């Protein structure tokens, strides 16, 4: 079945301090557009929502604009920017670098289905 949706009309939007994600759900694809404003940092914006010490969502996608620094729980670090394609496994922290908002397109699915969603009681 052919499906076409536009990112201009997302199925869902999740807001958090200094950022938001917009989500499209299609058959076989959960797609997220993340926007992170200057000063955004996972530990300050999403940690409380996620209820974990670091981000436990896997990310796969491409950066459209801005720069982001990623630090894995094991100490490995990298920076991504426009045109960079990334795979970031669970167990990391991230922050916006500089004064430009980061816009990224995430096709891994977990960002669309799990990111910035409050966890229920265990």
C-alpha positions as CSV (number, residue, x, y, z in Angstrom):
1,X,0.0,0.0,0.0
2,X,1.3,3.4,-1.0
3,X,1.5,5.9,1.9
4,X,2.6,9.5,1.8
5,X,2.6,12.0,4.7
6,X,4.1,15.4,5.1
7,X,6.2,16.5,8.0
8,X,4.2,19.7,7.9
9,X,1.3,17.8,9.4
10,X,2.7,15.4,12.0
11,X,0.6,12.7,13.7
12,X,2.0,13.7,17.1
13,X,4.1,16.4,18.7
14,X,6.0,16.1,22.0
15,X,7.3,19.2,23.6
16,X,10.1,19.4,26.2
17,X,12.2,22.3,27.5
18,X,14.1,23.9,24.6
19,X,12.9,21.4,22.0
20,X,10.3,19.1,20.5
21,X,9.8,16.2,18.2
22,X,7.2,15.8,15.5
23,X,6.3,12.2,14.6
24,X,4.8,10.5,11.6
25,X,3.6,6.9,11.8
26,X,3.4,4.9,8.5
27,X,3.2,1.2,7.8
28,X,6.7,-0.1,8.6
29,X,8.1,3.3,9.4
30,X,8.0,5.5,12.5
31,X,9.7,8.8,11.6
32,X,10.7,11.7,13.8
33,X,11.8,15.2,13.2
34,X,13.7,16.6,16.3
35,X,14.3,20.2,16.9
36,X,16.6,21.2,19.7
37,X,17.2,24.9,20.5
38,X,20.5,26.4,21.6
39,X,21.3,25.5,25.2
40,X,19.3,22.2,25.0
41,X,20.9,19.3,26.9
42,X,19.3,15.9,27.4
43,X,20.0,15.9,31.2
44,X,18.2,19.2,31.6
45,X,15.4,18.7,29.1
46,X,14.4,15.0,28.8
47,X,16.1,13.1,31.7
48,X,13.2,13.8,34.1
49,X,10.6,12.7,31.5
50,X,12.5,9.6,30.6
51,X,13.2,8.6,34.2
52,X,16.7,7.2,33.3
53,X,20.2,8.4,34.0
54,X,21.1,8.6,30.3
55,X,19.1,8.3,27.1
56,X,18.2,4.7,26.5
57,X,16.7,5.3,23.0
58,X,18.6,4.2,19.9
59,X,18.8,6.9,17.3
60,X,19.4,6.5,13.5
61,X,19.1,9.3,11.1
62,X,20.6,12.4,9.5
63,X,21.3,15.9,10.8
64,X,19.8,18.6,8.6
65,X,21.0,21.7,10.6
66,X,23.0,22.6,13.6
67,X,25.6,20.7,15.7
68,X,25.2,18.3,18.5
69,X,27.7,16.7,20.9
70,X,27.1,13.1,22.0
71,X,28.7,11.4,24.9
72,X,28.3,7.7,25.5
73,X,28.1,6.2,29.0
74,X,31.5,4.6,28.4
75,X,33.1,8.0,27.7
76,X,33.3,7.9,23.9
77,X,32.3,11.2,22.3
78,X,31.5,12.5,18.9
79,X,29.9,15.6,17.3
80,X,27.5,15.5,14.5
81,X,26.4,18.3,12.1
82,X,24.7,19.0,8.8
83,X,24.8,16.0,6.4
84,X,26.1,13.6,9.0
85,X,24.3,10.2,9.2
86,X,24.3,8.7,12.6
87,X,23.6,5.5,14.7
88,X,23.7,6.2,18.4
89,X,23.0,3.2,20.7
90,X,21.2,3.5,24.0
91,X,23.3,4.8,26.9
92,X,24.2,8.4,26.0
93,X,23.8,12.1,26.7
94,X,23.7,14.9,24.2
95,X,23.8,18.7,23.9
96,X,23.4,21.4,21.3
97,X,26.7,23.0,20.4
98,X,26.7,26.7,19.4
99,X,23.9,29.1,18.8
100,X,22.0,27.4,16.0
101,X,19.1,25.0,16.6
102,X,19.6,21.4,15.6
103,X,17.1,19.8,13.3
104,X,17.5,16.1,12.7
105,X,15.5,13.4,10.9
106,X,15.4,10.1,12.8
107,X,14.3,6.9,11.0
108,X,15.2,4.3,13.6
109,X,11.7,4.2,15.0
110,X,12.5,4.3,18.7
111,X,12.7,8.1,18.7
112,X,9.2,8.3,17.2
113,X,7.7,5.7,19.5
114,X,9.6,6.1,22.8
115,X,11.5,9.4,23.1
116,X,10.4,12.0,25.6
117,X,7.5,9.8,26.8
118,X,7.0,9.5,30.5
119,X,7.5,6.0,31.8
120,X,4.7,4.4,33.7
121,X,5.1,3.1,37.2
122,X,7.3,-0.1,37.4
